[in-house]
Amino acid sequence: MKPAKSWICYFSPTGTSRRVAEAVGRGLNCTQTVVCDATHDAVCVAAERGDAAVFAVPVYGGHAAPLALRRLDAVRGDGTPAVVVVLYGNRAYEHAACELADFVAARGFVPVAAAAFVGEHSYSTARWPIAAGRPDGDDCAEAEAFGRVVAAKLAAGGVRAIDAKRLPTVRNGMLSMWRFVRFVLGYRRSQKRHPQRVAVETSADRCTHCGRCVKLCPTGAIVAGDELRTDAAKCIRCCACVKGCPVGARSYDSPFAPVLSRNFAQRKRNLTLM
């Protein structure tokens, strides 16, 4: 089959999932493309058997972003072939790809391809870079080429479900992983003794109250006119407000940033499964 219509569905506070999803969509090269941006609101999709779909979400803590799945809950397919893509921050995607594949399959889609692409980590900063600038031009070109391969598979009649568990795993050095796990265990112990919640900070001296952070926040944690405050209960620490502030007034100093930056600095490759 050659799909006439593609549904490009993503949750992308900082734009990484969006860029990869759009690149895969370009590779599919369907006559009609419907973009379904679930970043700020729930989306409703009613895809037909002769369509194709792309689902792209970020990885949060080794899982498909929970809010992304809630926003995409109303998507429906009818044996519609789907490409599932997760964006991981240069460490690992863990359960995310399987979770997304199972999620779309339960809603009538057939996962025919899966991928784990690298996207700049939410906690990445100039001081502690973690896959900074990714997906870059090479990544997007790779995503588009991946889409073309999927299109060729579909044109050859290949609407066959893949097992997302077969997606290659991320290779990390044993020492890097040991250091990371040691940090996580120590952090959890300290949190039990002295619970602390790191929050997004806003500099009153720098903030111009332009309102951009209000528009970028996917959860409504920032209110217009009160940009200096972030509702910690609503904040998912996607850092869209931090990365998108035009004057650098916002910051999030995650204790995980240094250990991620030091131990996962090597450029990771994107992983695909057909």
HUJO-V497841 format. One record per residue. RES is the residue in one letter. SS is DSSP state (H for helix, E for strand, - for the rest). OMEGA is omega in whole degrees, 0 to 359 (999 if undefined). Layout:
res->[RES | RES]
ss->[SS | SS]
omega->[OMEGA | OMEGA]
This chain:
res->[M | K | P | A | K | S | W | I | C | Y | F | S | P | T | G | T | S | R | R | V | A | E | A | V | G | R | G | L | N | C | T | Q | T | V | V | C | D | A | T | H | D | A | V | C | V | A | A | E | R | G | D | A | A | V | F | A | V | P | V | Y | G | G | H | A | A | P | L | A | L | R | R | L | D | A | V | R | G | D | G | T | P | A | V | V | V | V | L | Y | G | N | R | A | Y | E | H | A | A | C | E | L | A | D | F | V | A | A | R | G | F | V | P | V | A | A | A | A | F | V | G | E | H | S | Y | S | T | A | R | W | P | I | A | A | G | R | P | D | G | D | D | C | A | E | A | E | A | F | G | R | V | V | A | A | K | L | A | A | G | G | V | R | A | I | D | A | K | R | L | P | T | V | R | N | G | M | L | S | M | W | R | F | V | R | F | V | L | G | Y | R | R | S | Q | K | R | H | P | Q | R | V | A | V | E | T | S | A | D | R | C | T | H | C | G | R | C | V | K | L | C | P | T | G | A | I | V | A | G | D | E | L | R | T | D | A | A | K | C | I | R | C | C | A | C | V | K | G | C | P | V | G | A | R | S | Y | D | S | P | F | A | P | V | L | S | R | N | F | A | Q | R | K | R | N | L | T | L | M]
ss->[- | - | - | - | E | E | E | E | E | E | - | - | - | - | - | H | H | H | H | H | H | H | H | H | H | H | H | H | - | - | - | E | E | E | E | E | E | - | - | - | - | - | - | E | E | E | - | - | - | - | - | E | E | E | E | E | E | E | E | E | - | - | E | E | - | H | H | H | H | H | H | - | - | E | E | E | - | - | - | E | E | E | E | E | E | E | E | E | - | - | - | - | - | - | - | H | H | H | H | H | H | H | H | H | H | - | - | - | E | E | E | E | E | E | E | E | E | E | - | - | - | - | - | - | - | - | - | - | - | - | - | - | - | - | - | - | H | H | H | H | H | H | H | H | H | H | H | H | H | H | H | H | H | H | H | - | - | - | - | - | - | - | - | H | H | H | - | - | - | - | - | - | - | H | H | H | H | H | H | H | H | H | H | H | H | H | H | H | H | H | H | H | H | - | - | - | - | - | - | - | E | E | - | - | - | - | - | - | - | - | - | H | H | H | H | H | - | - | - | - | - | - | - | - | - | - | - | - | - | - | - | - | - | - | - | - | - | - | - | H | H | H | H | H | - | - | - | - | - | E | E | - | - | - | - | H | H | H | H | H | H | H | H | - | - | - | - | - | - | - | E | E | E | -]
omega->[172 | 183 | 177 | 184 | 174 | 176 | 182 | 187 | 181 | 170 | 192 | 180 | 182 | 174 | 183 | 180 | 180 | 184 | 180 | 179 | 180 | 179 | 176 | 178 | 177 | 179 | 178 | 173 | 177 | 181 | 182 | 179 | 177 | 180 | 181 | 183 | 183 | 185 | 185 | 181 | 175 | 178 | 179 | 182 | 175 | 184 | 180 | 184 | 183 | 178 | 171 | 182 | 173 | 177 | 181 | 181 | 177 | 176 | 175 | 178 | 178 | 181 | 171 | 185 | 184 | 180 | 178 | 181 | 177 | 180 | 181 | 188 | 185 | 179 | 180 | 176 | 178 | 186 | 184 | 178 | 183 | 172 | 179 | 184 | 174 | 180 | 182 | 188 | 172 | 175 | 181 | 176 | 175 | 187 | 193 | 184 | 178 | 179 | 181 | 178 | 179 | 181 | 182 | 178 | 179 | 181 | 171 | 179 | 177 | 179 | 182 | 179 | 180 | 180 | 172 | 180 | 180 | 175 | 179 | 182 | 178 | 184 | 182 | 177 | 178 | 180 | 182 | 181 | 178 | 184 | 183 | 176 | 179 | 5 | 179 | 182 | 179 | 179 | 182 | 176 | 178 | 179 | 178 | 178 | 176 | 178 | 179 | 178 | 177 | 179 | 179 | 178 | 180 | 180 | 179 | 178 | 186 | 176 | 181 | 183 | 175 | 174 | 185 | 177 | 181 | 175 | 183 | 179 | 179 | 179 | 177 | 177 | 182 | 180 | 179 | 180 | 179 | 179 | 181 | 180 | 178 | 179 | 183 | 180 | 178 | 180 | 180 | 178 | 180 | 179 | 177 | 181 | 183 | 183 | 177 | 178 | 179 | 184 | 173 | 180 | 177 | 180 | 179 | 181 | 183 | 187 | 179 | 181 | 179 | 178 | 181 | 180 | 178 | 181 | 183 | 186 | 182 | 185 | 182 | 181 | 180 | 184 | 178 | 182 | 179 | 187 | 180 | 183 | 175 | 180 | 184 | 181 | 180 | 185 | 177 | 176 | 174 | 178 | 175 | 180 | 180 | 183 | 184 | 181 | 184 | 181 | 178 | 183 | 185 | 181 | 175 | 184 | 180 | 176 | 179 | 185 | 181 | 183 | 177 | 181 | 183 | 189 | 181 | 183 | 182 | 180 | 180 | 179 | 174 | 186 | 182 | 179 | 178 | 999]
